[in-house]
Amino acid sequence: MQSRGKFILACTLGLVSWVGLSWASTFRPMPLSKLVERSTAVVVATPVSFKSHWATIGSTSRMVTDVTLEVAWTLRGKDSAGQDIVVRTLGGTVNGIAQIVYGEARLVVGQASLLFLVEGRDSTLHVVGMAQGHYPLEPDCDGEWRVRKSPGLDGVLKPELSAAQTLSGRRLMEVPKLLEARESTP
């Protein structure tokens, strides 16, 4: 009986080491029309600093990161070009304790991004749809800024229906027309 228990334990450990452990998060795709509808601002901004801390969200204490961004261009909403804004994301590191929230926008200091933002109940700005409202920008070989898919979008079900499908690879200068077209869609 004891050897059977050891056999089962050995098989389980072998299977875990062979398959490996993984964590996953899945979420429904958000098309560009929904991003536009739910956002109060769409900006091109670059994170310049961040500060993580504990905050009460509902009845739960959560780790959050407040990211200060320098706005270069406002595509929709109140013009804040040339100003700094603060956007709150879930997760961060406080006193050596880290909390990762899969599917959250990963804002990186110095990395310009196209962001779809909404004001939360606590009057802080948040990225609409988490990573679905975050698009890093990179210059192409011609020096034009291109929209890239957020690295936090791995868990989107049916990605062909998401805004990432519509925006990824586009020139930044094409985005205002895409937003206008989605605003006029019933």
N, C-alpha and C positions, 0 to 999 in steps of 0.2 A: 504494500500500500504506500509505504514511504517512497519507494523508488518510482512509483507511478506519478506521485506529486512532483518529484524532482524532474521527471521526464516532461511533464506538462509545463513546468516553470522554464525548463531549458528550451522547449519548443517556442514558448511565448517570447522569451528573450531573443531567441534566434530570429523569429519573425519580425520583431520590432527593429532589431539591428539591420536586418535585410531590407525591410520596407523603409525604415526611417520614420521619424516622427515629423509631423507637419501640423500647422495650424492654418485654418482658412477662414475667410469671411466672404460672403457673397451678398450682392445687392442688385436690385433692379436697375436697369439702365435709365438714365435721365436724358431725354432728347433735348436738343438745343432750345426748342420752344419752351420747355418747362424751366430750363435754366434762366432764360430771359424773363419768363413770367414771374418766377420766384425771387429774382434778384432786384435789389434796390439800387445797386451800383455795379458797373462793370469797369474795371480799371486795369491798366498796365502799371505794375509796381514792382519794386525791388526791396526785399527784406534787408534791413540794415542792422537790426538787433532783435533779441528775444529774451524773454524772462519767463521761466516756468514757476508755477506756484499751485497750491491747493485752492480749490473753489468749491462752493456748494452749488450743485446743479440739481434742482428738485430737492430731494431729501438725501442725496448722496454726495459725499465728498469725493471730488475727482481732481486729478492732476490736469492742469491746462497750461498752455503756453501762449503768452501774449506776444505777438510778433509785430514789431514796428516796421512799417513799409513806407518807402518814399514813392509817392505817386508821380509817374511820368506823364500819364495820359488818362483822361476819363472818357470812356466810350459811351457810358450811360449813367444817369443819375447826377447828383450834385457835383459840380466841377471841383475836384480837389487836386488838380495837377499842381506840382510843386510843393505840396503839403505832405506831412507825415500822417498816417492813419495807423490804428492798432487793430489787428485781426486776431481773434482767439481761436486756437485749435485745441483739440483734445489730446492729452498725452504730454509727455515731457520728462524731465529729470529734476528731482528736488532732493537735496541732501543725500545724493548717491542712490536714490530709489528711482527707477525708471518705469514708466508706464507707456506701452505702445498701444495705439488704437489703429487696427488694420482698417484700411479704406479712408483714412484721414489724409487731408492735403499735407504734403511734405514741403513746407516752405523753407528754402535754403538761403542763408545770408549771401547776398551778391548775385543770386540767380533771378533775373527778371521773369515775371510771369503775367499772364492774362488771368484775372480773377473775377469770378462772379460772386458778389457779396450780398449779404442780407443782415439787417440789424436784428439782433436777438432780443428776447424779453428783458434781458439785463442791460440793454442799450449798447452791447458790444457787437462788433462786426464779426461775422462768421462766413466761411466759404460755403456757398450753396452746394448741397449734395456732397460735402466733404471733398474727396479727390476729384469728383466729377465736375467741380467748379474751378479747378486749378489746372492751368496749362503753362508749363515752363516755355520760355522763349529762347531760341538759339539762332545765331546768324548762320545763313547758308553761305555757299562759296561766292555768291554775288553780293554778300553783305546785307541781304534782306533778312528781317526777322521772321522766323518760322515758328508756328505753334506746334508744340509737342504734347503728347499724351502724358498725363500725370503718372508718376511711378506708383502711385497708390491705387491704380485702377485694375489690378490683376483679378479682382473678384467680381467684376461686372458680368452678370448673366446676359446673354445675347448682346455682346458689345457692338454689333452692327446697328443697333437701335439707339446707341448713346451719342451724346454730343461730341464725344471724343472721335467718333467715326467721321462726323461732319467737319470738325475743326483741325484735327491732326494733319500736319503737313502743309497746311495753308499758310500763305503769307499773312502777316499781321495786318497789312493794309486791306485785305479782303474781309476782315472780320466785321467792320461796321455795317457793310451791306448785308452780310448774313444776319446780323442782329436785327436790322430794320425789317428784313423779310420775315423773320420769326415773330416780331412784334405785331405785324399786320396780319399774321395767320390767325384765323378764328379758333 
